[in-house]
Amino acid sequence: MALATLQVLVALCLRPKKTDKRRVFWNWFHYLVGYGTIVLGVVNILKGFDILQPGKIWKISYLITIIVIGCVAVILEAWKWLSLWKRKTAQAAEEKTDMPIEV
């Protein structure tokens, strides 16, 4: 709960502008705390299963759900980085063609 609250507060109150040099560090902090919170939440639920000892089907269905969600998240993250990379290479190619040719 503390990490999730910290994530929201940092995102709302301490976000630097996109042109700020510290934005890279803020992005890394944001990603690490966000993914860390997700991992700790999954571990917490698995520990709860061990403590409460429900039927085995509950743990199996939870793990299948987490695996499916994790695969979708990885695919979407890869898609985002690929589209960002394509956009940057297209902009770089466009900037090269816009330069005046020296004679």
N, CA and C atoms as a LAMMPS dump frame, in Angstrom:
ITEM: TIMESTEP
0
ITEM: NUMBER OF ATOMS
309
ITEM: BOX BOUNDS ff ff ff
-5.0000000000000000e+02 5.0000000000000000e+02
-5.0000000000000000e+02 5.0000000000000000e+02
-5.0000000000000000e+02 5.0000000000000000e+02
ITEM: ATOMS id mol type element x y z
1 1 1 N 0.837 -1.191 0
2 1 2 C 0 0 0
3 1 3 C 0.876 1.247 0
4 2 1 N 1.959 1.19 0.761
5 2 2 C 2.842 2.353 0.838
6 2 3 C 3.485 2.655 -0.515
7 3 1 N 3.936 1.616 -1.211
8 3 2 C 4.551 1.833 -2.516
9 3 3 C 3.544 2.344 -3.547
10 4 1 N 2.338 1.83 -3.518
11 4 2 C 1.311 2.297 -4.442
12 4 3 C 0.964 3.761 -4.179
13 5 1 N 0.872 4.131 -2.91
14 5 2 C 0.598 5.521 -2.561
15 5 3 C 1.761 6.418 -2.968
16 6 1 N 2.982 5.954 -2.719
17 6 2 C 4.163 6.713 -3.113
18 6 3 C 4.198 6.904 -4.621
19 7 1 N 3.835 5.878 -5.352
20 7 2 C 3.815 5.943 -6.815
21 7 3 C 2.884 7.051 -7.297
22 8 1 N 1.7 7.109 -6.739
23 8 2 C 0.721 8.115 -7.149
24 8 3 C 1.185 9.511 -6.741
25 9 1 N 1.678 9.656 -5.533
26 9 2 C 2.112 10.971 -5.061
27 9 3 C 3.29 11.507 -5.878
28 10 1 N 4.247 10.66 -6.164
29 10 2 C 5.387 11.087 -6.969
30 10 3 C 4.938 11.446 -8.38
31 11 1 N 4.015 10.671 -8.931
32 11 2 C 3.531 10.955 -10.285
33 11 3 C 2.777 12.28 -10.34
34 12 1 N 2.01 12.58 -9.324
35 12 2 C 1.215 13.796 -9.347
36 12 3 C 1.984 15.042 -8.912
37 13 1 N 2.861 14.898 -7.942
38 13 2 C 3.49 16.075 -7.329
39 13 3 C 4.912 16.356 -7.801
40 14 1 N 5.65 15.351 -8.158
41 14 2 C 7.075 15.541 -8.432
42 14 3 C 7.479 15.281 -9.876
43 15 1 N 6.547 15.189 -10.786
44 15 2 C 6.869 14.891 -12.173
45 15 3 C 7.581 16.084 -12.814
46 16 1 N 8.823 15.885 -13.283
47 16 2 C 9.505 16.976 -13.973
48 16 3 C 8.98 17.122 -15.399
49 17 1 N 9.252 18.276 -15.995
50 17 2 C 8.83 18.501 -17.384
51 17 3 C 9.61 17.582 -18.314
52 18 1 N 9.08 17.351 -19.503
53 18 2 C 9.715 16.42 -20.432
54 18 3 C 11.094 16.892 -20.865
55 19 1 N 11.346 18.189 -20.804
56 19 2 C 12.644 18.712 -21.217
57 19 3 C 13.662 18.716 -20.087
58 20 1 N 13.243 18.42 -18.875
59 20 2 C 14.136 18.427 -17.711
60 20 3 C 15.114 17.262 -17.785
61 21 1 N 16.362 17.518 -17.396
62 21 2 C 17.395 16.482 -17.428
63 21 3 C 17.11 15.361 -16.436
64 22 1 N 16.416 15.667 -15.355
65 22 2 C 16.121 14.659 -14.333
66 22 3 C 14.949 13.761 -14.699
67 23 1 N 14.316 13.993 -15.818
68 23 2 C 13.153 13.198 -16.223
69 23 3 C 13.515 11.722 -16.382
70 24 1 N 14.731 11.436 -16.844
71 24 2 C 15.16 10.045 -17.033
72 24 3 C 15.157 9.312 -15.695
73 25 1 N 15.682 9.972 -14.657
74 25 2 C 15.709 9.342 -13.337
75 25 3 C 14.305 9.159 -12.795
76 26 1 N 13.44 10.117 -13.032
77 26 2 C 12.054 10.022 -12.582
78 26 3 C 11.366 8.849 -13.279
79 27 1 N 11.608 8.702 -14.584
80 27 2 C 11.007 7.582 -15.326
81 27 3 C 11.47 6.245 -14.765
82 28 1 N 12.772 6.117 -14.498
83 28 2 C 13.287 4.864 -13.934
84 28 3 C 12.663 4.592 -12.574
85 29 1 N 12.587 5.602 -11.721
86 29 2 C 11.967 5.433 -10.408
87 29 3 C 10.519 4.988 -10.563
88 30 1 N 9.803 5.637 -11.476
89 30 2 C 8.392 5.343 -11.687
90 30 3 C 8.201 3.89 -12.152
91 31 1 N 9.011 3.449 -13.108
92 31 2 C 8.916 2.072 -13.592
93 31 3 C 9.268 1.068 -12.502
94 32 1 N 10.376 1.311 -11.807
95 32 2 C 10.822 0.354 -10.799
96 32 3 C 9.836 0.23 -9.64
97 33 1 N 9.329 1.349 -9.159
98 33 2 C 8.361 1.294 -8.063
99 33 3 C 7.053 0.66 -8.545
100 34 1 N 6.631 0.987 -9.753
101 34 2 C 5.39 0.412 -10.285
102 34 3 C 5.474 -1.09 -10.451
103 35 1 N 6.527 -1.559 -11.116
104 35 2 C 6.662 -2.998 -11.313
105 35 3 C 6.971 -3.715 -9.996
106 36 1 N 7.724 -3.065 -9.121
107 36 2 C 7.989 -3.65 -7.809
108 36 3 C 6.717 -3.842 -7.01
109 37 1 N 5.825 -2.864 -7.087
110 37 2 C 4.541 -2.96 -6.395
111 37 3 C 3.712 -4.128 -6.934
112 38 1 N 3.724 -4.296 -8.245
113 38 2 C 2.974 -5.401 -8.852
114 38 3 C 3.54 -6.746 -8.398
115 39 1 N 4.856 -6.871 -8.434
116 39 2 C 5.495 -8.135 -8.024
117 39 3 C 5.206 -8.428 -6.56
118 40 1 N 5.335 -7.428 -5.707
119 40 2 C 5.063 -7.641 -4.286
120 40 3 C 3.595 -7.998 -4.038
121 41 1 N 2.686 -7.435 -4.823
122 41 2 C 1.275 -7.793 -4.687
123 41 3 C 1.017 -9.246 -5.039
124 42 1 N 1.642 -9.716 -6.116
125 42 2 C 1.489 -11.116 -6.519
126 42 3 C 2.063 -12.039 -5.445
127 43 1 N 3.247 -11.699 -4.942
128 43 2 C 3.863 -12.508 -3.884
129 43 3 C 2.993 -12.518 -2.632
130 44 1 N 2.413 -11.377 -2.302
131 44 2 C 1.549 -11.283 -1.123
132 44 3 C 0.342 -12.208 -1.249
133 45 1 N -0.257 -12.26 -2.41
134 45 2 C -1.412 -13.137 -2.603
135 45 3 C -0.997 -14.603 -2.532
136 46 1 N 0.164 -14.927 -3.097
137 46 2 C 0.645 -16.311 -3.008
138 46 3 C 0.933 -16.707 -1.56
139 47 1 N 1.479 -15.787 -0.778
140 47 2 C 1.69 -16.056 0.656
141 47 3 C 0.354 -16.262 1.367
142 48 1 N -0.648 -15.486 0.981
143 48 2 C -1.978 -15.66 1.555
144 48 3 C -2.553 -17.029 1.246
145 49 1 N -2.309 -17.526 0.019
146 49 2 C -2.743 -18.878 -0.322
147 49 3 C -2.061 -19.906 0.574
148 50 1 N -0.77 -19.708 0.831
149 50 2 C -0.047 -20.653 1.693
150 50 3 C -0.597 -20.63 3.119
151 51 1 N -0.961 -19.46 3.607
152 51 2 C -1.465 -19.338 4.977
153 51 3 C -2.87 -19.918 5.096
154 52 1 N -3.76 -19.553 4.148
155 52 2 C -5.159 -19.974 4.239
156 52 3 C -5.401 -21.388 3.734
157 53 1 N -4.544 -21.888 2.894
158 53 2 C -4.628 -23.227 2.319
159 53 3 C -6.007 -23.528 1.715
160 54 1 N -6.411 -22.723 0.71
161 54 2 C -7.668 -23.042 0.031
162 54 3 C -7.463 -24.228 -0.911
163 55 1 N -8.487 -24.581 -1.65
164 55 2 C -8.363 -25.668 -2.612
165 55 3 C -7.289 -25.353 -3.645
166 56 1 N -6.662 -26.4 -4.168
167 56 2 C -5.556 -26.228 -5.113
168 56 3 C -5.994 -25.506 -6.38
169 57 1 N -7.247 -25.635 -6.749
170 57 2 C -7.745 -25.008 -7.972
171 57 3 C -7.642 -23.486 -7.906
172 58 1 N -7.777 -22.925 -6.694
173 58 2 C -7.69 -21.466 -6.541
174 58 3 C -6.292 -20.964 -6.856
175 59 1 N -5.288 -21.643 -6.352
176 59 2 C -3.908 -21.229 -6.602
177 59 3 C -3.546 -21.42 -8.068
178 60 1 N -3.981 -22.515 -8.646
179 60 2 C -3.701 -22.785 -10.058
180 60 3 C -4.382 -21.743 -10.948
181 61 1 N -5.643 -21.447 -10.674
182 61 2 C -6.35 -20.46 -11.499
183 61 3 C -5.735 -19.074 -11.345
184 62 1 N -5.283 -18.733 -10.132
185 62 2 C -4.625 -17.444 -9.911
186 62 3 C -3.324 -17.377 -10.71
187 63 1 N -2.531 -18.443 -10.66
188 63 2 C -1.269 -18.451 -11.39
189 63 3 C -1.488 -18.368 -12.901
190 64 1 N -2.492 -19.069 -13.404
191 64 2 C -2.798 -18.987 -14.835
192 64 3 C -3.204 -17.571 -15.207
193 65 1 N -4.037 -16.947 -14.385
194 65 2 C -4.462 -15.575 -14.646
195 65 3 C -3.273 -14.622 -14.642
196 66 1 N -2.385 -14.748 -13.67
197 66 2 C -1.205 -13.884 -13.581
198 66 3 C -0.279 -14.107 -14.773
199 67 1 N -0.12 -15.338 -15.197
200 67 2 C 0.727 -15.628 -16.357
201 67 3 C 0.149 -14.996 -17.618
202 68 1 N -1.165 -15.114 -17.807
203 68 2 C -1.804 -14.515 -18.987
204 68 3 C -1.661 -12.994 -18.958
205 69 1 N -1.946 -12.392 -17.816
206 69 2 C -1.818 -10.939 -17.693
207 69 3 C -0.367 -10.515 -17.902
208 70 1 N 0.574 -11.281 -17.357
209 70 2 C 1.992 -10.97 -17.538
210 70 3 C 2.41 -11.045 -18.999
211 71 1 N 1.931 -12.046 -19.718
212 71 2 C 2.254 -12.165 -21.146
213 71 3 C 1.686 -10.996 -21.941
214 72 1 N 0.453 -10.619 -21.642
215 72 2 C -0.154 -9.47 -22.318
216 72 3 C 0.642 -8.198 -22.008
217 73 1 N 1.061 -8.029 -20.764
218 73 2 C 1.844 -6.85 -20.381
219 73 3 C 3.18 -6.811 -21.111
220 74 1 N 3.847 -7.951 -21.236
221 74 2 C 5.125 -8.001 -21.946
222 74 3 C 4.933 -7.66 -23.42
223 75 1 N 3.888 -8.195 -24.031
224 75 2 C 3.614 -7.909 -25.441
225 75 3 C 3.321 -6.422 -25.638
226 76 1 N 2.494 -5.852 -24.775
227 76 2 C 2.171 -4.426 -24.905
228 76 3 C 3.391 -3.542 -24.649
229 77 1 N 4.224 -3.923 -23.696
230 77 2 C 5.446 -3.152 -23.418
231 77 3 C 6.39 -3.219 -24.614
232 78 1 N 6.565 -4.397 -25.196
233 78 2 C 7.419 -4.537 -26.377
234 78 3 C 6.863 -3.732 -27.548
235 79 1 N 5.558 -3.746 -27.713
236 79 2 C 4.913 -2.984 -28.778
237 79 3 C 5.159 -1.491 -28.585
238 80 1 N 5.054 -1.025 -27.339
239 80 2 C 5.285 0.384 -27.047
240 80 3 C 6.716 0.781 -27.383
241 81 1 N 7.703 -0.02 -26.958
242 81 2 C 9.101 0.311 -27.226
243 81 3 C 9.407 0.214 -28.714
244 82 1 N 8.813 -0.742 -29.412
245 82 2 C 9.031 -0.872 -30.85
246 82 3 C 8.461 0.323 -31.599
247 83 1 N 7.256 0.744 -31.226
248 83 2 C 6.664 1.903 -31.896
249 83 3 C 7.446 3.175 -31.588
250 84 1 N 7.968 3.305 -30.362
251 84 2 C 8.801 4.448 -30.012
252 84 3 C 10.087 4.445 -30.832
253 85 1 N 10.697 3.281 -30.972
254 85 2 C 11.926 3.161 -31.755
255 85 3 C 11.672 3.511 -33.221
256 86 1 N 10.555 3.019 -33.785
257 86 2 C 10.218 3.327 -35.173
258 86 3 C 9.99 4.822 -35.367
259 87 1 N 9.311 5.444 -34.41
260 87 2 C 9.041 6.877 -34.499
261 87 3 C 10.345 7.676 -34.462
262 88 1 N 11.262 7.29 -33.58
263 88 2 C 12.542 8.005 -33.478
264 88 3 C 13.377 7.829 -34.74
265 89 1 N 13.416 6.613 -35.299
266 89 2 C 14.196 6.409 -36.516
267 89 3 C 13.569 7.147 -37.695
268 90 1 N 12.24 7.222 -37.734
269 90 2 C 11.578 7.963 -38.8
270 90 3 C 11.863 9.463 -38.676
271 91 1 N 11.865 9.98 -37.458
272 91 2 C 12.179 11.395 -37.244
273 91 3 C 13.629 11.681 -37.618
274 92 1 N 14.545 10.782 -37.271
275 92 2 C 15.95 10.979 -37.608
276 92 3 C 16.143 10.963 -39.115
277 93 1 N 15.462 10.06 -39.804
278 93 2 C 15.563 10.002 -41.264
279 93 3 C 14.964 11.252 -41.891
280 94 1 N 13.881 11.747 -41.319
281 94 2 C 13.245 12.952 -41.842
282 94 3 C 14.142 14.17 -41.636
283 95 1 N 14.811 14.236 -40.486
284 95 2 C 15.722 15.352 -40.225
285 95 3 C 16.905 15.331 -41.172
286 96 1 N 17.387 14.151 -41.55
287 96 2 C 18.504 14.063 -42.496
288 96 3 C 18.086 14.549 -43.876
289 97 1 N 16.865 14.255 -44.29
290 97 2 C 16.416 14.683 -45.611
291 97 3 C 16.053 16.161 -45.638
292 98 1 N 15.747 16.754 -44.499
293 98 2 C 15.403 18.17 -44.44
294 98 3 C 16.624 19.072 -44.425
295 99 1 N 17.806 18.522 -44.181
296 99 2 C 19.014 19.331 -44.131
297 99 3 C 19.369 19.826 -45.534
298 100 1 N 19.768 21.08 -45.631
299 100 2 C 20.167 21.579 -46.96
300 100 3 C 21.48 20.929 -47.41
301 101 1 N 21.577 20.651 -48.645
302 101 2 C 22.772 20.011 -49.211
303 101 3 C 23.776 21.104 -49.543
304 102 1 N 24.988 20.956 -49.03
305 102 2 C 26.02 21.945 -49.295
306 102 3 C 26.677 21.623 -50.63
307 103 1 N 26.899 22.688 -51.408
308 103 2 C 27.5 22.513 -52.725
309 103 3 C 28.876 23.103 -52.748
